[in-house]
Amino acid sequence: MKFVDEAFIEIHAGKGGDGCMSFRREKYIEYGGPNGGDGGSGGSVFVEADSNINTLIDYRYDRIFRAHTGDAGKSRQASGKSSEDVVLRVPVGTTVIDVDTEEVLADMTRDGESIMLARGGRGGLGNTHFKSSTNRSPRQTTKGTPGESRALRLELKVLADVGLLGMPNAGKSTLIRTVSSAKPKVADYPFTTLVPNLGVVKADRYRSFVMADIPGLIEGAAEGAGLGVRFLKHLARTRLLLHVLDVAPLDESDPVASAVAIAGELEKFSSALSEQERWLVLNKLDLVLDEERDEICQDIVERLQWAGPVFIISAATGDGCQDLVFALMNAIEERRLREQEDEAYGEQQQELRSRLEKEAREKVQALKEQSRKNREAGKTVEGDDFGDDEFDDDDDHDMDIIYEQ
């Protein structure tokens, strides 16, 4: 199944049915008077969150949705039948945005949540409504009003408590496989993760949280290079970020330089994202000699001048992962409780998430616009990964996404 996290659609609510002009005609009843009924209401368009849907692939190709027009009124004061509503089912975590105004119409964060996006037109009035003492046989009716129409952009952001950051091949997918039931692809080469993966991490029987693994970032990601920048927006709803660092890279690159590069890309992409709390996770300790572990880790922490929490693990063997899981669970529960009890803190976190989503949306749209201009000008920019996005649907690769509950 393809993973699609953005789609553009058009919705058109139904027009209301017209009112009826009719007069009562029965034997032995003279001057029966008007009896035209009202028209039925046009169908509205709703969006509904469905936890059984994981991607926006259904809206990648079917892009126009129309509700039916209400039936016209009938004689004997019979109202026309109202049209059925159209319901668009989307994954939990979908944001609906008006393309023309950039207004956020809906943010679907709960399963079963339903919001009206376009209201159907009202039915017209039959001539019964216009009778009076001076107008015994009215011939006036009204037309049904048109339904609303909108051009929309659907954006999917996965709902996770913890997000994983890091260079390609840092061991993020291995970590999520170790601590959860998710089974993303793992291989001994970079860029094996092409789409976000979610895993439910259980600390114990009744305590769990959701971890998200996104494709690795590379230098220049904020300018559109690589895959990771396309999925950074999925970290907008997380409470914590884990910066996974490979302490023994196969290419013998400097782990500190990699960490600094990632931090720089976050700052360029979104200042709000760089303000998110991050924990440092030093991974692949199984590839380092026991007598050198402490020295290597201490050197990395000192050179980074890291002041936050630091965890030393081996995702491949599971060494240190359980301690990391319990620490994450405790931190998440503390933040949830604080957001509920401390109104100012809750508003601050909500403002930060809103700003992050806005900055991420603007950045991705700017990159797409620049890519479009480059193509129109015949320019080829190395590392531009937005070239085929949305403009060539047939060029999408088949990619698996794992949502383990």
Buried (B, 14 or more C-beta within 10 A) or exposed (E): EBBBBBBBBBBBBBBBBBBBBBBBEEEEEEEEEBBBBBBBBBBBBBBBBBBEBBBBBBBBEEEEBBBBBBBBBBBEBBBBBBBEBBEBBBBBBBBBBBEEEEEBBBBBBEEEBBEBBBBBBBBBBBBBBBBEEEEEEBEBBBBBBBBBEBBBBBBBBBBBBBBBBBBBBBBBBBBBBBBBEBBBBBEEEBBBBBBBBBBBBBBEEEBBBBBBBBBBBBBBBBBBBBBBBBBBBBBBBBBBBBBBBBBBBEEEEEBBEBBBBBBBBBEBBBEBBBEBEBBBBBBBBBEBEEEEBEEBBEEBBEBBEBEEBBBBBBBBEBBBBEEBBEBBBEBBBEBBEEBEEEEEEBEEBEEBBBBBBBBBBEBBEEBBEBBBEBBEEEEEBEEBBBBBBBEEEEEBEEBEBBBBE
